[in-house]
Amino acid sequence: METGLQIAIIVNIVGISIAVWFLRSRLKAKLAEVEERQARNRED
């Protein structure tokens, strides 16, 4: 396999990993926010 292709594949894998991590962390934060809001609404 060509060196350039190997580097491109590695860069793509790293980029996709960072994107997945970022989206996962945002989703977890949003879910925590929704759960907190629901808990507050139940208390009222």
N, C-alpha and C positions, 0 to 999 in steps of 0.2 A: 504494500500500500504506500502511496506517496506521503511524504512528510507533511506537505501542506494540507492534505485531506485529514490526516491524523490530528493535526493542530486544530483544524476547523471543527472536527467532531468533539474534541475535548472542550473547546471554547463553547460550543453549543450545549454540551452536557452541563458545564458549569453555569451557563446563563439560565438554562431551564431549572436547574436546582435552586438557584437564587430566587427565581420568579416563584417557584412552588413554595419555598420557605416564606417569602414575603406574603403571598396570598394566604397561606395557612395562618400566619401570625395575625393578619388583618381579620380573617374570618373568626379566629378564636376571640379576639378583642371584641368584635361585633356581637358574637354570641353571648359573651359575658355581659355586655351592655344590655342586651335584650333581656337576659335572665334577671339582671338587677332591676330593670324597669318593671318586669312582671311581678317581682317580689314586692316592690314598692306599691304597685297597684293592688295587690292582694291585701296589703296592710291597711290601705285606706278604706 
